[in-house]
């Protein structure tokens, strides 16, 4: 799987920005990979085949969300956040400017 292009700043640059302000905020998006849904047409590409014993029939599962641990997962999650910012820029123009600047 391809990793995708880099879509966020270097960690050093992010840490340096913390020094510019008296008060900073940080957030951790809990379970981000489970919050980003894969479109229905692509879910079969994440199919899991499972059976507990060799004599049982194979059960199939199509994953609906980004799979944690895959090479592309960090890019997909970050890119979805960027798209959300672009999609909501009309409703929150000040928020878009602030988020993209910092």
N, C-alpha and C positions, 0 to 999 in steps of 0.2 A: 504494500500500500504506500502511496505517496504521502509525504508529510504535509504538503501544501506550503504555500509561501508564508513568510513571517508576517504576522498581522498585529504585533504588539511591540512596544518599546523593550529595549534591553533592561534587564533587572537593575543594572547599575544606574541607568537613567531614571527609573522609577524611584529608587531609593534616594537619589540626589534631589528629586523634587520634594521629598518629605522635609528637607532642610530649609525650604523656602518659606514655610508657614509656621506660625505658633501652634496651630491646631490642625490636625489632619484626621481624615477618616479612612478606614480600610474596611473592606467587606470580603467575605468568602461566600461564594454562591454555592450553597449546599447541594450536593448531588447534581451538579450541572449536567453531567452526561445523561442523567435520567430525565432531565427536563426538556431536552431537545429531541423532538420527534423526527423520525425519518419518514419521508413521503411513502405512501403505500406501494408505489411501483418499485421502490428500491428495497423494501423490507426483505424480499426473498434473497437478496445478496448477503444478508446476515442470518441465514438459516442455520439452525442448530439441529443435528440429528442425535437422538438420544435413545438408549435402551439400557436397562439395568443389567440384564443378563443376555448372553448370546442367543438364547432360544426365544426371547420376546420380540415382538414386532418393533420396528423402528418408529419412534414418535418424532415428529418434526415441530419445531418452534421457529417462528419468524420474529426476530427482535424488532421492537417498535421504536427504540431510542438508540442514541449513539452508544457504541460499546466502549466502555472504559478499558484502557490498556492498548487500544489499537493505535497505530502510528498517526492516523489522521484525526483522532478524537480531539486533541487540544485545538487544532486549527478549526475544525468544524464548530466547536463550542464558541470560540472567540469570534469567528466570522458571523455566527448567528447573532451574537450580541451587537456587533457592528451594524448588521442589517436592521436590527430592531431600533437602534439609534437613528438610522437613516429613515426608516418608515415612520417614526414618531416625531421627526424633526418639525413637521408642520404644526403639531399639537403642542410641542414643548421646545420652541426655538432657543430659549436661554439655556435649557438643559443640554441640548445638543452641543452648543458652543462650549459650555463648561466641560462636558465629558470629553470631547475631542481635544480640547486644549490641555487637559491634565491627564 
